[in-house]
Amino acid sequence: MPAYVGGSINRAGTKIINGNINNPSRGLPRANGLTLLYDDASAHILSIMEAAYISSLRTASVSMLALECVKDVPVSCAAIIGAGVLARAHIELLLKRLPELRTIQIYDMSQQRVQELHDQIEGLLQQKNVSFNRVQSAEEAIVAAQLIIPATTTTVGYIRHDWLQRGAILINVSLDDPLPEVVLRADRIIVDDWGLVRSDSRRLIGRMYRQGQVVGPGERVETSDQRQIDAELGDIVTGKKRGRISTDDIILVNPFGLAIEDIALAAHVYQSALQKNIGIWLEC
């Protein structure tokens, strides 16, 4: 995933992520990789750094940003589907940013992964006085929650619209967990970059676009059963569009993962490392 970020950051780079959905069964993280930063004049490599942690932090940060843009009432219960690296990154950030959070409903097909996740964050849960409820199904986790974050490897949808309470926010991190009915019936749909979502032929909303079921923000609606995407996240952040209209709105946020965000974050890490004189210098 190559990218260039201008402005005060002024940095180009590439994020390389390799993953295998069978890795968790081998006791390995699903994905790992490297982020490369380049000199803007010579294009020589300035820095090589581990990518998976930055990528998971970026993913969770975008979810938190979207939540802050559309949250209208306190979120006391959050449902997390999946208990891997992304789940941990999201939970840690939610615990820091949502003082009203009291319960996390967690579901994963592997109880061992749930236990490992609990052990990793137990101290923070106790510090924030938040319950960690292990449930037996995704539905059980979701129906009680105002915020739902699926972080799985599934390519088959399973989340039904009637599992979502009024006002619920579903941040579709792993992209394929909702059924098409959720897209068609959600009150508000927000994507981070419509061009990338539309261009992807494998993921849910990209497939629905090719089937003529959804169109993008500002695109012409041709039939009464087509669903228009309401906004891109950037337009909500800048105030061009509204995130939530009513407290009862069921909101679907469909982030896609933008390389510019990884490069911006990696550039910050790089500058911090230079200032602190940490890292390993490699001779060219």
C-alpha positions in Angstrom: 0.0 0.0 0.0 2.0 3.0 -1.2 1.1 6.6 -0.2 2.3 10.2 0.0 1.2 12.6 2.6 1.9 16.3 1.9 1.7 19.4 4.1 3.8 19.5 7.2 4.3 15.7 7.1 5.6 15.6 3.6 6.5 11.9 3.6 6.1 9.1 1.1 6.1 5.4 2.1 4.8 1.9 1.6 3.0 -0.3 4.0 3.6 -4.0 3.4 1.2 -6.4 5.2 1.3 -10.2 4.8 -1.5 -12.2 6.4 -2.9 -15.7 6.6 -6.3 -16.4 8.2 -4.9 -19.7 9.4 -2.1 -18.1 11.5 -4.1 -17.8 14.7 -4.6 -21.6 14.8 -0.8 -21.8 14.6 -0.4 -19.5 17.6 0.7 -16.6 15.3 -0.8 -13.2 14.7 -3.0 -13.1 11.5 -0.8 -10.5 9.9 2.6 -8.9 10.1 4.7 -6.7 7.9 6.9 -3.6 7.4 6.5 0.1 6.8 9.1 1.9 4.6 9.5 5.7 4.6 11.3 7.4 1.8 13.2 10.6 1.4 11.1 13.0 -0.6 14.0 14.2 -2.8 16.1 11.1 -3.5 13.4 8.4 -2.8 16.0 6.5 -0.7 14.7 4.5 2.2 14.8 6.5 5.4 13.3 4.1 7.8 12.1 0.5 8.1 9.7 -0.3 10.9 7.4 -3.0 12.0 3.9 -2.4 10.4 1.4 -4.6 12.3 1.3 -2.6 15.5 1.1 0.8 13.7 -1.6 -0.7 11.4 -3.7 -1.9 14.3 -3.4 1.4 16.1 -4.3 3.3 13.0 -7.4 1.0 12.5 -8.5 1.5 16.1 -7.9 5.3 15.9 -10.1 5.6 12.7 -12.8 3.7 14.5 -12.6 6.0 17.5 -12.6 9.1 15.3 -15.7 7.8 13.5 -17.4 7.0 16.8 -16.7 10.5 18.1 -18.2 12.0 15.0 -21.5 10.0 15.2 -21.9 9.3 19.0 -24.9 11.2 20.4 -25.4 9.4 23.7 -23.0 7.7 26.1 -21.8 4.2 25.1 -22.0 2.0 28.2 -21.8 -1.4 26.4 -19.6 -2.3 23.4 -19.6 -5.6 21.5 -16.3 -6.9 20.1 -16.4 -9.8 17.7 -13.1 -11.5 17.4 -10.3 -11.6 20.0 -7.2 -10.9 18.0 -4.7 -8.1 17.7 -7.3 -5.7 16.3 -9.7 -6.4 19.1 -7.1 -5.6 21.7 -6.2 -2.3 19.9 -9.8 -1.3 19.9 -10.5 -2.2 23.5 -7.4 -0.4 24.8 -8.4 2.7 23.0 -12.1 2.5 24.0 -11.1 2.1 27.6 -9.0 5.2 27.4 -11.5 7.4 25.5 -14.9 6.3 26.8 -15.2 7.0 30.5 -18.9 6.0 30.4 -18.0 2.4 29.2 -19.1 -0.2 31.7 -19.4 -3.5 29.8 -17.5 -5.2 26.9 -19.3 -8.1 25.3 -16.7 -10.4 23.7 -17.3 -13.3 21.3 -14.7 -15.4 19.4 -15.0 -19.0 18.2 -11.9 -19.7 20.2 -12.3 -19.5 24.0 -8.5 -19.7 24.3 -8.1 -16.5 22.3 -10.7 -14.8 24.5 -8.8 -15.9 27.6 -5.5 -14.7 26.2 -7.0 -11.3 25.3 -8.5 -11.0 28.8 -5.1 -11.7 30.4 -3.4 -9.1 28.3 -5.8 -6.3 29.2 -7.0 -7.4 32.7 -5.1 -4.6 34.5 -6.6 -1.9 32.3 -10.1 -3.4 32.7 -9.8 -3.3 36.5 -8.4 0.2 36.4 -11.4 1.5 34.4 -13.9 -0.7 36.3 -15.2 -2.3 33.1 -16.7 -5.8 32.9 -15.5 -8.3 30.3 -18.4 -10.6 29.5 -17.6 -13.7 27.4 -20.7 -14.7 25.5 -21.6 -17.7 23.5 -22.6 -16.1 20.2 -22.1 -13.0 18.1 -25.9 -12.3 18.4 -25.7 -12.4 22.2 -22.8 -9.9 22.1 -24.4 -7.5 19.7 -28.0 -7.2 20.9 -27.0 -5.6 24.2 -24.5 -3.1 22.8 -24.7 0.5 21.6 -21.4 0.0 19.8 -20.5 -3.0 17.7 -17.0 -3.6 16.3 -16.4 -6.9 14.3 -12.7 -7.6 14.0 -12.7 -11.0 12.4 -11.4 -12.9 9.3 -14.8 -14.0 8.0 -15.8 -13.5 4.3 -19.4 -14.6 5.0 -21.9 -12.2 6.5 -23.8 -13.0 9.7 -24.9 -9.8 11.4 -28.6 -9.2 11.0 -30.3 -5.8 11.1 -32.7 -6.9 13.8 -29.8 -7.6 16.1 -29.0 -3.8 16.2 -30.8 -1.7 18.8 -32.0 1.8 17.9 -29.2 4.3 17.8 -26.5 1.5 17.5 -23.2 2.2 15.8 -21.7 -0.6 13.8 -18.1 0.0 12.8 -17.5 -2.6 10.1 -13.7 -3.0 10.7 -13.4 -6.5 9.0 -15.7 -5.4 6.2 -17.7 -8.6 5.5 -19.5 -9.3 8.8 -22.9 -7.5 8.1 -25.5 -9.1 5.8 -26.6 -6.9 2.9 -29.8 -6.1 4.7 -27.8 -4.1 7.2 -26.4 -1.9 4.4 -29.8 -1.5 2.8 -31.7 -0.7 6.0 -29.1 1.3 8.0 -30.2 4.9 8.6 -26.8 6.3 7.9 -23.8 4.8 6.0 -20.4 6.4 6.3 -17.2 5.3 4.4 -13.7 6.7 4.7 -13.0 6.7 1.0 -15.8 5.8 -1.5 -13.4 5.4 -4.4 -11.5 2.6 -2.7 -14.7 1.0 -1.3 -16.3 1.0 -4.7 -13.2 -0.3 -6.5 -12.9 -3.4 -4.3 -14.7 -6.3 -5.9 -14.3 -8.7 -2.9 -15.8 -6.9 0.0 -19.5 -6.5 0.9 -20.2 -2.9 -0.2 -18.0 -3.2 -3.3 -19.9 -6.3 -4.3 -23.2 -4.5 -3.7 -22.1 -1.6 -5.8 -21.4 -4.0 -8.7 -24.8 -5.5 -8.3 -26.5 -2.1 -8.5 -27.6 -2.1 -4.9 -25.7 0.9 -3.6 -24.3 4.1 -5.1 -21.9 6.6 -3.7 -22.3 10.0 -2.0 -23.6 12.5 -4.6 -24.1 9.7 -7.3 -27.5 9.4 -9.0 -30.0 6.9 -7.5 -31.5 5.1 -10.4 -34.1 2.9 -8.7 -36.2 3.0 -5.6 -34.4 0.0 -4.0 -30.9 1.4 -4.4 -29.2 2.6 -1.2 -27.0 5.7 -1.4 -23.9 6.0 0.8 -24.5 9.1 2.9 -21.0 10.5 3.4 -17.3 10.1 3.6 -15.7 10.4 7.0 -13.6 13.3 6.0 -16.6 15.4 5.1 -18.1 14.8 8.5 -14.8 15.7 10.2 -14.6 19.0 8.3 -18.3 19.7 8.9 -19.4 19.5 5.3 -21.9 16.8 6.2 -23.6 15.5 9.4 -22.8 12.2 10.9 -26.0 11.5 12.9 -29.4 13.0 12.2 -31.4 11.4 15.0 -30.6 9.6 18.2 -32.5 6.6 16.9 -30.3 6.3 13.7 -28.6 3.0 13.2 -25.3 3.9 11.7 -23.0 1.8 9.7 -19.4 3.0 9.4 -17.4 1.2 6.8 -13.7 2.1 7.0 -11.3 0.7 4.4 -7.8 1.3 5.6 -6.0 4.1 4.0 -2.2 3.9 3.5 -1.9 7.7 4.0 -2.9 7.2 7.6 -0.3 4.5 8.2 2.4 6.7 6.6 1.4 9.7 8.6 1.6 7.7 11.8 4.9 6.1 10.8 6.3 9.5 10.0 5.4 10.7 13.5 7.1 7.6 15.0 10.2 8.2 12.8 10.5 11.9 13.9 10.1 10.9 17.5 12.8 8.2 17.2 15.2 10.8 15.7 14.5 13.2 18.5 15.1 10.5 21.2 18.0 8.9 19.3 16.5 5.5 19.5 16.4 2.7 16.9 19.1 0.9 14.9 21.1 2.8 12.3 21.8 0.7 9.1 24.7 1.5 6.8 23.7 2.0 3.2 
